[in-house]
Amino acid sequence: MVFSWPLRVYIEDTDYGGIVYYVNYLKFMERARTELLRSLGFSQQQLALQQRLFVVHKVDCQYKLPALLDDELIVETSLKEQGAARVVFRQKIIRIRDASELCQAEVQVACVNSTSMKPCRWPAAISTGLEKYCQCHSEGEKSAR
């Protein structure tokens, strides 16, 4: 299953030429991951109260086509891998009007204790909720809790 989050490109997302500035794709992906957690019943504030932070550890991003001012986009999010303290998300940004894939990324997110900044286990309820988004296709890609 894939989690989809719609958005529109506004003027503040673009450069002088009306093209989405490259770093904003990462912001769009961050919003989609946050909304995925929210759909599972968790907010960043609630998790911070449990001394849990989710930090991006690594991003591998490929830009294919530009998004333009006023484009309607969908950010698709699924899981490649799930471990005890980290998750690797697969994310795509697609322009709705022509179904063009504009950008794709793998984003590795770690769960850390907010005091020590050391890795800690993802909350069990989040791990369980994320399982339905895991698209592990090969033997080397496992979903483990």
Helices and strands as residue ranges (DSSP letters): E 3-8, G 11-13, H 22-39, H 44-49, E 52-63, E 72-82, E 86-95, E 100-113, H 124-130, G 131-133
